Amino acid sequence: MSSIDLEKMTREEALEYMGLPSDANDFIIDEKFWKMSKNLRGKTGEDNEEALNELSAVYNIACGRRDEAVAKQEAYEKEKKIAGKTKGEWKNFFSYEWFKILIIAIIAISLVSIIYSVFTNRYDVSIVVFGHMDVETELLGDSVKSDEVKKPYVTYVDLVVPNDQEITQNIYADQSFASAMNSYPNVLITDTMTYKYYFGYYHDLAGVYDSVWSQLSSQEKSVAEPVYLSEREAFEFTEAYYKEIGMADGTKAEECDPTPVLIGFKLKDKECAINLGIEEKWPDTEEGLIICINRDTTDIEASQKMLVSIIQRAAMR
């Protein structure tokens, strides 16, 4: 093992080690290092590996890289830091991370705004509409008003999933939808193109179906039909989409439950959407709204009443 102290070695000593004059320039140093290392690389053994590592360290000293690194480290240690980072590091951080920070800020602001609106303004119930559509929120809110519900909250997200019809979408739509769902809405309204991609948000209506259906007239039943979707069907619908956007997790269709679940009611008539203040915008897709109860609703009874009220308003002639 070499007795050379690399930490204390000077540039002049490094040049002498390499057999070079004190005024050798970078080109000469590089050429000498290449020749010396070539000889060592052709041999094997632990001693040879140590010699090659030592030569590399000496080369860094000879060309000034070690001293430059030490100077930078000393300057870094002396530089004032904010939350553990220098001004330069913060500048680089924001240069590369600004987009992520912006998205997080939008989510946070949206979530705070929704929660503030729902709770501070004391809304009685809430509805989230998502899919490719426009919504007159006040008209839709009127459909669930009653003696018990005087102040409903309605929000919507123009969500284009999957976007295989070359439609322009708000780049923050997914974040806005996530924020809206974090407010624990009672009822969800979506379209026939979108609903199959959000299976995990729907409440199983098997337990309330009889009650809901018994409250509808023949006319109201004629515009509404139960919608069933299994976990496996939803997976098969979304598998290709998730692969396209890089979110596939290796799950196989066989691992998903094939049992059909009653997730909501489809409003078949175009007039239904008009009565609710909703305009569907998919250009090449069958029209129809899907009315569901949010899986995470905190009041299933109120949500069920809203479901009935919305169907009744949609069926009005």
TAQUIWO-V521834 format. One record per run of one state. SS is the DSSP state (H for helix, E for strand, C for the rest). FROM is the first residue (numbers start at 1). LEN is the number of residues. Records with the same first field share a line. If there is no record, write none. Layout:
# TAQUIWO-V521834
SS: FROM-LEN ; FROM-LEN
This chain:
# TAQUIWO-V521834
C: 1-10 ; 18-8 ; 42-4 ; 63-2 ; 79-3 ; 83-2 ; 86-1 ; 121-4 ; 132-1 ; 136-1 ; 143-9 ; 159-14 ; 182-5 ; 192-3 ; 198-1 ; 203-2 ; 208-1 ; 215-3 ; 223-1 ; 230-1 ; 245-8 ; 256-5 ; 268-2 ; 276-2 ; 281-8 ; 295-5 ; 315-3
H: 11-7 ; 26-16 ; 46-17 ; 65-14 ; 87-34 ; 137-6 ; 173-9 ; 195-3 ; 199-3 ; 205-3 ; 209-6 ; 218-5 ; 231-14 ; 253-3 ; 270-6 ; 300-15
E: 82-1 ; 85-1 ; 125-7 ; 133-3 ; 152-7 ; 187-5 ; 202-1 ; 224-6 ; 261-7 ; 278-3 ; 289-6
